[in-house]
Amino acid sequence: MYRIRTASVSKSQLESEQARRVREYFGTVDTVDEPPLVTDYAEGKTILHISEKRGQSLNLCASMNEDYVCCGVHVLKSVSNCPFDCSYCVLQDYLTNASIQVVADTHGMIEEIRARTAREPWRFFRIGTWVLGDSLAFEPLTRSASELVLEFSKLRNCVLELKTKSNHVDSLLDLPHGGRTVLAWSLNPEHVIATEEHRTASLDRRLAALRKSVHAGYPVALHFDPMLVFGGWEDAYENLVRDVFAVVPSERIAWISIGSLRFNPEMKKSIELRFPDSPITAAEMILGGDGKLRYVKPLRVALYSHLYRAIRKYGGSDPFVYLCMERRDVWKKVMGLELRNIGHHDFEITASLDRRFPGLVHQKPEMQLYESLQY
């Protein structure tokens, strides 16, 4: 299942369930004081480390930028890197240590979350584990996500988002999740999956996992990000949306995000070196105010508008849809929305959840409080 060459465990986590399962799977596992330091990104995908919690685990999204309206999500650093190998992955030019690390100290992470959310008891926190790696890539082996699902079911003013390109949901289906975990998928047409999202689950397998998750009572989320331009992209993305809504009732979708290809200029070289057959760096791109290369604005607006119309065509007006890392004028052109700031966006998502998922949000959100937040 995995291409792991070596596995290790931090001494402090030897008695963890993750360590036990890794020892059982691999047989020989090193015990170490520090995670193995790996600078080569491809090599890092062959080295697994079961880690202790090191420093602060809960942070704001690293892409937070007032000019590019962020959704206000918090990031739980429970996993770093993954066994998949997407050509466009930002991690290949971001991680200083490329070894795959899975934090086993679930108790420590949950205590940090309790302390943080208690400081703003009126606020509803969305917390995701997917910024530095795939939330479920190693779930069949470690069961780390299962532990988080059980712990989040006991929390009051937050929800967990587990985002994946896998179909690894079977261990989660019978858990008493209490509706406080959103299972989310990064979705693209099968052409993109086959050519750019290497070692990930096929679209059919992702949709089958989506169906299972809905039947198990989980709210789900969809991330059409990054959208890519290729011959026939219009039909491919419309067909993708049609197929998704044939599987998932719109009332079970917590939120939908849309974004397009973007990366730091330095990463362009990494992509061309590691994936010489990929055409994604050949597109006309501009350098944005956040220092990232992205498609020119008219093309981005065309991409988003086409997908947004398809979502409303097949999914109706109910699911909350937002743009990831886009300026306010693009929001206006695509959806007719005018967001004042990140807090306003955070409020709108929370208000939608409060309206559509009764009992999930612990108290009625107040726009004034959310807009007063400092991100």
DRENDO-1510 file (C-alpha; in Angstrom, 1 decimal, always signed):
<recs>
REC; n; res; u; v; w
REC; 1; MET; +0.0; +0.0; +0.0 .
REC; 2; TYR; +2.8; +2.4; +0.9 .
REC; 3; ARG; +6.3; +3.0; -0.6 .
REC; 4; ILE; +7.9; +3.5; +2.9 .
REC; 5; ARG; +11.5; +2.5; +3.0 .
REC; 6; THR; +12.1; +3.2; +6.7 .
REC; 7; ALA; +9.9; +4.0; +9.7 .
REC; 8; SER; +10.7; +5.4; +13.1 .
REC; 9; VAL; +9.0; +6.5; +16.3 .
REC; 10; SER; +9.8; +9.2; +18.8 .
REC; 11; LYS; +10.8; +7.7; +22.1 .
REC; 12; SER; +8.0; +9.6; +23.9 .
REC; 13; GLN; +5.4; +8.0; +21.6 .
REC; 14; LEU; +6.5; +4.4; +21.9 .
REC; 15; GLU; +3.3; +3.4; +23.7 .
REC; 16; SER; +1.0; +5.2; +21.3 .
REC; 17; GLU; -1.5; +3.3; +19.2 .
REC; 18; GLN; +0.1; +4.7; +16.1 .
REC; 19; ALA; +3.5; +3.3; +17.1 .
REC; 20; ARG; +2.0; -0.1; +17.9 .
REC; 21; ARG; +0.3; -0.3; +14.5 .
REC; 22; VAL; +3.4; +0.9; +12.6 .
REC; 23; ARG; +5.6; -1.7; +14.4 .
REC; 24; GLU; +3.0; -4.4; +13.5 .
REC; 25; TYR; +2.9; -3.3; +9.9 .
REC; 26; PHE; +6.7; -2.8; +9.2 .
REC; 27; GLY; +8.2; -5.2; +11.8 .
REC; 28; THR; +11.4; -3.2; +12.2 .
REC; 29; VAL; +11.0; +0.4; +13.5 .
REC; 30; ASP; +13.7; +2.7; +14.7 .
REC; 31; THR; +13.3; +4.5; +18.0 .
REC; 32; VAL; +14.7; +8.1; +17.8 .
REC; 33; ASP; +14.9; +11.3; +19.8 .
REC; 34; GLU; +14.4; +13.6; +16.8 .
REC; 35; PRO; +12.5; +13.1; +13.5 .
REC; 36; PRO; +14.9; +12.1; +10.6 .
REC; 37; LEU; +15.9; +15.2; +8.7 .
REC; 38; VAL; +15.4; +14.7; +5.0 .
REC; 39; THR; +16.0; +17.6; +2.5 .
REC; 40; ASP; +15.1; +15.7; -0.7 .
REC; 41; TYR; +11.4; +15.9; -1.3 .
REC; 42; ALA; +11.0; +12.6; -3.2 .
REC; 43; GLU; +13.1; +10.7; -0.7 .
REC; 44; GLY; +11.0; +12.1; +2.1 .
REC; 45; LYS; +8.0; +10.3; +0.8 .
REC; 46; THR; +9.7; +7.0; +1.6 .
REC; 47; ILE; +10.4; +7.8; +5.2 .
REC; 48; LEU; +7.7; +7.7; +7.9 .
REC; 49; HIS; +8.1; +9.1; +11.4 .
REC; 50; ILE; +5.6; +8.8; +14.3 .
REC; 51; SER; +6.1; +12.1; +16.1 .
REC; 52; GLU; +5.5; +13.8; +19.3 .
REC; 53; LYS; +3.8; +17.1; +19.5 .
REC; 54; ARG; +6.5; +19.8; +19.0 .
REC; 55; GLY; +5.6; +23.3; +20.0 .
REC; 56; GLN; +2.3; +25.0; +18.9 .
REC; 57; SER; +0.1; +22.8; +16.7 .
REC; 58; LEU; -2.8; +25.1; +16.0 .
REC; 59; ASN; -2.2; +28.1; +13.7 .
REC; 60; LEU; -4.0; +30.2; +11.2 .
REC; 61; CYS; -3.8; +29.3; +7.6 .
REC; 62; ALA; -0.3; +30.1; +6.3 .
REC; 63; SER; -1.8; +31.7; +3.2 .
REC; 64; MET; -3.7; +34.3; +5.3 .
REC; 65; ASN; -3.7; +37.6; +3.4 .
REC; 66; GLU; -6.2; +40.5; +3.7 .
REC; 67; ASP; -5.8; +41.3; +0.0 .
REC; 68; TYR; -6.7; +37.7; -1.0 .
REC; 69; VAL; -9.8; +36.9; +1.0 .
REC; 70; CYS; -9.1; +33.9; +3.3 .
REC; 71; CYS; -11.8; +31.8; +4.8 .
REC; 72; GLY; -10.4; +32.1; +8.3 .
REC; 73; VAL; -9.7; +28.4; +8.8 .
REC; 74; HIS; -7.3; +27.2; +11.5 .
REC; 75; VAL; -4.7; +24.6; +10.7 .
REC; 76; LEU; -3.9; +21.7; +13.0 .
REC; 77; LYS; -0.4; +20.4; +12.2 .
REC; 78; SER; -1.0; +16.7; +12.8 .
REC; 79; VAL; +0.6; +15.5; +9.6 .
REC; 80; SER; +3.4; +16.6; +7.4 .
REC; 81; ASN; +3.9; +15.5; +3.8 .
REC; 82; CYS; +2.1; +12.5; +2.3 .
REC; 83; PRO; +2.7; +9.5; +0.0 .
REC; 84; PHE; +0.9; +11.1; -3.0 .
REC; 85; ASP; +2.9; +13.0; -5.5 .
REC; 86; CYS; +0.9; +15.8; -7.2 .
REC; 87; SER; +2.9; +17.8; -9.7 .
REC; 88; TYR; +1.5; +21.1; -8.4 .
REC; 89; CYS; +1.9; +20.4; -4.7 .
REC; 90; VAL; +3.2; +23.5; -2.9 .
REC; 91; LEU; +4.9; +21.3; -0.3 .
REC; 92; GLN; +7.8; +20.4; -2.7 .
REC; 93; ASP; +9.1; +23.9; -2.3 .
REC; 94; TYR; +7.9; +24.6; +1.2 .
REC; 95; LEU; +8.9; +21.8; +3.6 .
REC; 96; THR; +12.3; +22.2; +5.3 .
REC; 97; ASN; +12.0; +18.5; +6.4 .
REC; 98; ALA; +10.5; +16.3; +3.8 .
REC; 99; SER; +10.1; +13.2; +5.9 .
REC; 100; ILE; +6.5; +12.1; +6.4 .
REC; 101; GLN; +5.5; +12.9; +10.0 .
REC; 102; VAL; +2.3; +11.8; +11.8 .
REC; 103; VAL; +1.8; +13.3; +15.3 .
REC; 104; ALA; +0.7; +10.6; +17.7 .
REC; 105; ASP; +0.1; +12.9; +20.7 .
REC; 106; THR; -3.6; +13.4; +20.1 .
REC; 107; HIS; -4.3; +14.3; +23.7 .
REC; 108; GLY; -1.7; +17.2; +23.6 .
REC; 109; MET; -3.2; +18.6; +20.4 .
REC; 110; ILE; -6.8; +18.4; +21.7 .
REC; 111; GLU; -5.7; +20.2; +24.9 .
REC; 112; GLU; -4.2; +23.0; +22.9 .
REC; 113; ILE; -7.4; +23.2; +20.9 .
REC; 114; ARG; -9.5; +23.4; +24.1 .
REC; 115; ALA; -7.4; +26.2; +25.5 .
REC; 116; ARG; -7.5; +28.2; +22.2 .
REC; 117; THR; -11.2; +27.9; +21.6 .
REC; 118; ALA; -12.0; +28.7; +25.2 .
REC; 119; ARG; -10.4; +32.1; +24.8 .
REC; 120; GLU; -13.2; +33.1; +22.3 .
REC; 121; PRO; -16.1; +31.0; +23.5 .
REC; 122; TRP; -18.6; +32.9; +21.2 .
REC; 123; ARG; -16.6; +32.0; +18.1 .
REC; 124; PHE; -17.0; +28.9; +15.9 .
REC; 125; PHE; -13.7; +27.5; +14.8 .
REC; 126; ARG; -13.2; +25.4; +11.6 .
REC; 127; ILE; -10.0; +23.4; +12.1 .
REC; 128; GLY; -8.3; +21.4; +9.2 .
REC; 129; THR; -5.4; +19.0; +9.2 .
REC; 130; TRP; -4.7; +19.2; +5.5 .
REC; 131; VAL; -2.4; +22.1; +4.8 .
REC; 132; LEU; +0.9; +20.2; +5.3 .
REC; 133; GLY; -0.3; +16.8; +4.1 .
REC; 134; ASP; -3.3; +14.6; +3.2 .
REC; 135; SER; -5.6; +14.1; +6.2 .
REC; 136; LEU; -6.4; +10.4; +5.4 .
REC; 137; ALA; -3.5; +9.1; +3.4 .
REC; 138; PHE; -2.1; +7.0; +6.3 .
REC; 139; GLU; -5.5; +6.4; +8.0 .
REC; 140; PRO; -5.5; +2.6; +7.2 .
REC; 141; LEU; -2.2; +2.4; +9.0 .
REC; 142; THR; -2.2; +4.9; +11.9 .
REC; 143; ARG; -5.9; +5.5; +12.7 .
REC; 144; SER; -4.8; +9.0; +13.7 .
REC; 145; ALA; -7.8; +10.6; +12.1 .
REC; 146; SER; -10.1; +8.3; +13.9 .
REC; 147; GLU; -8.7; +9.5; +17.2 .
REC; 148; LEU; -9.3; +13.1; +16.2 .
REC; 149; VAL; -12.9; +12.4; +15.1 .
REC; 150; LEU; -13.7; +10.8; +18.5 .
REC; 151; GLU; -12.2; +13.8; +20.4 .
REC; 152; PHE; -13.9; +16.4; +18.3 .
REC; 153; SER; -17.2; +14.8; +18.9 .
REC; 154; LYS; -16.8; +16.0; +22.5 .
REC; 155; LEU; -15.9; +19.6; +21.7 .
REC; 156; ARG; -18.4; +22.5; +21.6 .
REC; 157; ASN; -17.4; +25.4; +19.4 .
REC; 158; CYS; -15.4; +23.9; +16.6 .
REC; 159; VAL; -15.6; +21.4; +13.8 .
REC; 160; LEU; -12.8; +19.3; +12.3 .
REC; 161; GLU; -12.2; +19.1; +8.5 .
REC; 162; LEU; -10.3; +16.1; +7.1 .
REC; 163; LYS; -9.4; +16.7; +3.5 .
REC; 164; THR; -8.0; +14.0; +1.2 .
REC; 165; LYS; -7.4; +12.7; -2.3 .
REC; 166; SER; -7.7; +9.1; -1.1 .
REC; 167; ASN; -10.7; +6.8; -0.5 .
REC; 168; HIS; -9.6; +5.9; +3.1 .
REC; 169; VAL; -12.8; +6.3; +5.0 .
REC; 170; ASP; -13.7; +2.8; +6.1 .
REC; 171; SER; -12.2; +3.2; +9.6 .
REC; 172; LEU; -14.3; +6.3; +10.2 .
REC; 173; LEU; -17.7; +5.1; +9.1 .
REC; 174; ASP; -18.9; +3.6; +12.3 .
REC; 175; LEU; -17.5; +6.1; +14.7 .
REC; 176; PRO; -19.8; +8.3; +16.9 .
REC; 177; HIS; -18.7; +11.5; +15.2 .
REC; 178; GLY; -21.7; +13.6; +16.3 .
REC; 179; GLY; -21.6; +15.5; +13.0 .
REC; 180; ARG; -18.5; +17.4; +14.2 .
REC; 181; THR; -16.2; +16.2; +11.5 .
REC; 182; VAL; -16.5; +17.3; +7.9 .
REC; 183; LEU; -15.0; +14.8; +5.5 .
REC; 184; ALA; -13.7; +16.7; +2.5 .
REC; 185; TRP; -12.3; +15.8; -1.0 .
REC; 186; SER; -10.0; +17.6; -3.3 .
REC; 187; LEU; -11.7; +17.0; -6.7 .
REC; 188; ASN; -10.6; +17.3; -10.3 .
REC; 189; PRO; -11.6; +15.7; -13.6 .
REC; 190; GLU; -10.1; +12.2; -14.1 .
REC; 191; HIS; -7.8; +13.6; -16.8 .
REC; 192; VAL; -6.1; +15.8; -14.2 .
REC; 193; ILE; -6.0; +13.0; -11.6 .
REC; 194; ALA; -4.3; +10.7; -14.1 .
REC; 195; THR; -1.7; +13.2; -15.4 .
REC; 196; GLU; -1.0; +15.4; -12.4 .
REC; 197; GLU; -2.2; +13.8; -9.1 .
REC; 198; HIS; +0.1; +10.8; -9.1 .
REC; 199; ARG; -0.6; +7.9; -6.7 .
REC; 200; THR; -3.9; +9.3; -5.6 .
REC; 201; ALA; -7.3; +7.6; -5.7 .
REC; 202; SER; -9.2; +7.7; -9.0 .
REC; 203; LEU; -12.3; +10.0; -9.2 .
REC; 204; ASP; -14.6; +6.9; -9.1 .
REC; 205; ARG; -13.0; +5.8; -5.8 .
REC; 206; ARG; -13.2; +9.3; -4.3 .
REC; 207; LEU; -16.9; +9.5; -5.2 .
REC; 208; ALA; -17.5; +6.1; -3.8 .
REC; 209; ALA; -15.9; +7.2; -0.5 .
REC; 210; LEU; -18.0; +10.4; -0.6 .
REC; 211; ARG; -21.1; +8.3; -0.9 .
REC; 212; LYS; -20.1; +6.1; +2.1 .
REC; 213; SER; -19.4; +9.1; +4.2 .
REC; 214; VAL; -22.8; +10.7; +3.5 .
REC; 215; HIS; -24.5; +7.4; +4.4 .
REC; 216; ALA; -22.5; +7.4; +7.7 .
REC; 217; GLY; -24.0; +10.8; +8.6 .
REC; 218; TYR; -20.9; +12.9; +8.0 .
REC; 219; PRO; -21.2; +16.4; +6.6 .
REC; 220; VAL; -18.9; +16.6; +3.6 .
REC; 221; ALA; -17.0; +19.4; +1.7 .
REC; 222; LEU; -15.8; +19.7; -1.8 .
REC; 223; HIS; -12.7; +21.5; -2.9 .
REC; 224; PHE; -12.4; +22.1; -6.7 .
REC; 225; ASP; -8.8; +23.3; -6.3 .
REC; 226; PRO; -6.6; +23.8; -8.1 .
REC; 227; MET; -8.6; +24.1; -11.3 .
REC; 228; LEU; -6.4; +23.6; -14.3 .
REC; 229; VAL; -6.7; +24.7; -17.9 .
REC; 230; PHE; -6.4; +22.0; -20.6 .
REC; 231; GLY; -8.2; +21.1; -23.8 .
REC; 232; GLY; -11.8; +20.5; -23.1 .
REC; 233; TRP; -11.7; +21.8; -19.5 .
REC; 234; GLU; -15.2; +23.3; -19.8 .
REC; 235; ASP; -17.0; +20.0; -20.4 .
REC; 236; ALA; -14.7; +18.1; -18.0 .
REC; 237; TYR; -15.5; +20.4; -15.1 .
REC; 238; GLU; -19.2; +20.5; -15.8 .
REC; 239; ASN; -19.3; +16.7; -16.0 .
REC; 240; LEU; -17.3; +16.5; -12.7 .
REC; 241; VAL; -19.9; +18.6; -10.9 .
REC; 242; ARG; -22.8; +16.7; -12.4 .
REC; 243; ASP; -21.2; +13.4; -11.2 .
REC; 244; VAL; -20.6; +14.7; -7.7 .
REC; 245; PHE; -24.1; +15.9; -7.2 .
REC; 246; ALA; -25.4; +12.5; -8.5 .
REC; 247; VAL; -23.7; +11.0; -5.4 .
REC; 248; VAL; -24.0; +13.7; -2.7 .
REC; 249; PRO; -27.2; +15.5; -1.8 .
REC; 250; SER; -26.6; +19.3; -1.6 .
REC; 251; GLU; -28.0; +19.5; +1.9 .
REC; 252; ARG; -25.1; +17.3; +3.2 .
REC; 253; ILE; -22.4; +19.6; +1.8 .
REC; 254; ALA; -21.0; +21.9; +4.5 .
REC; 255; TRP; -19.1; +24.1; +2.0 .
REC; 256; ILE; -17.5; +24.1; -1.4 .
REC; 257; SER; -14.3; +25.9; -2.3 .
REC; 258; ILE; -13.0; +26.9; -5.8 .
REC; 259; GLY; -9.4; +27.8; -6.6 .
REC; 260; SER; -7.0; +27.7; -9.5 .
REC; 261; LEU; -3.3; +26.8; -10.1 .
REC; 262; ARG; -0.9; +29.0; -8.1 .
REC; 263; PHE; +2.6; +28.6; -6.8 .
REC; 264; ASN; +5.7; +30.5; -5.8 .
REC; 265; PRO; +8.1; +31.4; -8.7 .
REC; 266; GLU; +10.8; +29.2; -7.2 .
REC; 267; MET; +8.5; +26.2; -7.4 .
REC; 268; LYS; +8.2; +26.5; -11.2 .
REC; 269; LYS; +11.7; +25.0; -11.5 .
REC; 270; SER; +10.9; +22.2; -9.1 .
REC; 271; ILE; +7.8; +21.2; -11.1 .
REC; 272; GLU; +9.7; +21.3; -14.4 .
REC; 273; LEU; +12.6; +19.2; -12.9 .
REC; 274; ARG; +10.4; +16.6; -11.2 .
REC; 275; PHE; +7.6; +16.4; -13.8 .
REC; 276; PRO; +9.1; +17.3; -17.2 .
REC; 277; ASP; +6.1; +16.0; -19.0 .
REC; 278; SER; +3.6; +18.2; -17.2 .
REC; 279; PRO; +2.3; +21.2; -19.2 .
REC; 280; ILE; +1.1; +23.1; -16.2 .
REC; 281; THR; +3.9; +25.6; -16.1 .
REC; 282; ALA; +3.6; +26.6; -19.7 .
REC; 283; ALA; +0.4; +28.6; -19.2 .
REC; 284; GLU; +0.3; +32.4; -19.2 .
REC; 285; MET; +0.6; +33.5; -15.6 .
REC; 286; ILE; +1.1; +36.7; -13.6 .
REC; 287; LEU; +2.8; +37.4; -10.3 .
REC; 288; GLY; +0.1; +38.3; -7.8 .
REC; 289; GLY; +0.4; +40.6; -4.8 .
REC; 290; ASP; +0.9; +37.6; -2.5 .
REC; 291; GLY; +4.0; +36.6; -4.4 .
REC; 292; LYS; +2.4; +33.6; -6.2 .
REC; 293; LEU; +2.2; +32.9; -9.9 .
REC; 294; ARG; -1.4; +32.4; -11.1 .
REC; 295; TYR; -3.5; +32.4; -14.3 .
REC; 296; VAL; -4.3; +35.8; -15.7 .
REC; 297; LYS; -7.5; +37.3; -14.1 .
REC; 298; PRO; -9.8; +37.0; -17.2 .
REC; 299; LEU; -9.0; +33.3; -17.4 .
REC; 300; ARG; -9.5; +32.8; -13.6 .
REC; 301; VAL; -12.8; +34.5; -13.8 .
REC; 302; ALA; -13.8; +32.3; -16.7 .
REC; 303; LEU; -12.8; +29.1; -14.8 .
REC; 304; TYR; -14.6; +30.1; -11.6 .
REC; 305; SER; -17.7; +31.4; -13.3 .
REC; 306; HIS; -18.1; +28.2; -15.4 .
REC; 307; LEU; -17.7; +26.0; -12.4 .
REC; 308; TYR; -19.9; +28.2; -10.2 .
REC; 309; ARG; -22.8; +28.0; -12.7 .
REC; 310; ALA; -22.4; +24.2; -12.9 .
REC; 311; ILE; -22.6; +24.0; -9.1 .
REC; 312; ARG; -25.8; +26.1; -9.0 .
REC; 313; LYS; -27.2; +24.1; -12.0 .
REC; 314; TYR; -26.7; +20.7; -10.4 .
REC; 315; GLY; -26.6; +21.5; -6.7 .
REC; 316; GLY; -29.1; +24.4; -6.4 .
REC; 317; SER; -28.7; +27.5; -4.3 .
REC; 318; ASP; -28.0; +25.9; -1.0 .
REC; 319; PRO; -24.4; +24.8; -0.7 .
REC; 320; PHE; -22.1; +27.6; +0.5 .
REC; 321; VAL; -19.4; +28.3; -2.1 .
REC; 322; TYR; -16.3; +30.4; -1.7 .
REC; 323; LEU; -13.2; +31.3; -3.6 .
REC; 324; CYS; -9.8; +30.4; -2.2 .
REC; 325; MET; -7.0; +33.0; -2.3 .
REC; 326; GLU; -8.8; +35.5; -4.5 .
REC; 327; ARG; -9.2; +39.3; -4.5 .
REC; 328; ARG; -12.5; +40.9; -3.8 .
REC; 329; ASP; -13.1; +42.1; -7.3 .
REC; 330; VAL; -12.9; +38.5; -8.6 .
REC; 331; TRP; -15.5; +37.5; -6.0 .
REC; 332; LYS; -17.7; +40.3; -7.3 .
REC; 333; LYS; -17.4; +39.2; -10.9 .
REC; 334; VAL; -17.9; +35.5; -10.3 .
REC; 335; MET; -20.6; +35.5; -7.6 .
REC; 336; GLY; -21.7; +39.0; -7.1 .
REC; 337; LEU; -20.5; +39.0; -3.5 .
REC; 338; GLU; -18.8; +41.9; -1.7 .
REC; 339; LEU; -16.8; +40.7; +1.3 .
REC; 340; ARG; -15.4; +43.5; +3.5 .
REC; 341; ASN; -12.7; +41.4; +5.2 .
REC; 342; ILE; -11.7; +37.9; +6.4 .
REC; 343; GLY; -13.9; +38.2; +9.5 .
REC; 344; HIS; -16.9; +38.9; +7.2 .
REC; 345; HIS; -16.1; +35.7; +5.2 .
REC; 346; ASP; -15.7; +33.7; +8.4 .
REC; 347; PHE; -19.1; +34.9; +9.6 .
REC; 348; GLU; -20.8; +34.0; +6.3 .
REC; 349; ILE; -19.6; +30.4; +6.4 .
REC; 350; THR; -20.5; +30.1; +10.1 .
REC; 351; ALA; -24.0; +31.6; +9.5 .
REC; 352; SER; -24.5; +29.1; +6.7 .
REC; 353; LEU; -23.6; +26.2; +8.9 .
REC; 354; ASP; -25.9; +27.5; +11.6 .
REC; 355; ARG; -28.8; +27.7; +9.2 .
REC; 356; ARG; -28.2; +24.4; +7.4 .
REC; 357; PHE; -26.8; +22.1; +10.1 .
REC; 358; PRO; -29.0; +22.7; +13.2 .
REC; 359; GLY; -27.1; +22.1; +16.5 .
REC; 360; LEU; -23.6; +22.3; +14.9 .
REC; 361; VAL; -22.8; +25.9; +15.7 .
REC; 362; HIS; -23.1; +26.4; +19.5 .
REC; 363; GLN; -24.5; +29.9; +19.4 .
REC; 364; LYS; -25.9; +32.3; +16.8 .
REC; 365; PRO; -23.0; +34.1; +15.1 .
REC; 366; GLU; -22.8; +37.8; +15.3 .
REC; 367; MET; -21.3; +39.6; +12.4 .
REC; 368; GLN; -19.9; +42.4; +14.5 .
REC; 369; LEU; -17.9; +40.0; +16.6 .
REC; 370; TYR; -16.4; +38.2; +13.6 .
REC; 371; GLU; -15.5; +41.4; +11.8 .
REC; 372; SER; -13.7; +42.5; +14.9 .
REC; 373; LEU; -11.3; +39.5; +14.8 .
REC; 374; GLN; -7.6; +40.1; +14.2 .
REC; 375; TYR; -6.1; +37.5; +11.8 .
</recs>
